Amino acid sequence: MDVELFVKLGRAFAAAGKNDEARKVNDRLEQLRLYLRDGARGQASVVPARLILSAPKRLLDLAGSEKVTFEEFKKQASVEYLTFPPAAK
């Protein structure tokens, strides 16, 4: 989120006489400022999970030319799903 965009939007609403919208934008801007100041400090860094699909090049070539069925491809390919624990503070 771009803070400068919220500031400009709030000013534009105020200049147009749309005080309710300007107030909403300013409230959202204040929430964003508080989050940036306090919210992100206590959170542990999370590494996203990783899905790894592996298959020999020959199998990929056969699948690409539709010479092997999906079921045959599934039998020969391997799937690995890795998750990582949250980083320590």
Buried (B, 14 or more C-beta within 10 A) or exposed (E): EEEEEBEEBBEEBBEEEEEEBBEBBBEBBEEBEEEEEEEEEEEEEEEEEEEEEEBEEEBEEBBEEEEBEEEEBEEBBEEEEEEEEEEEE
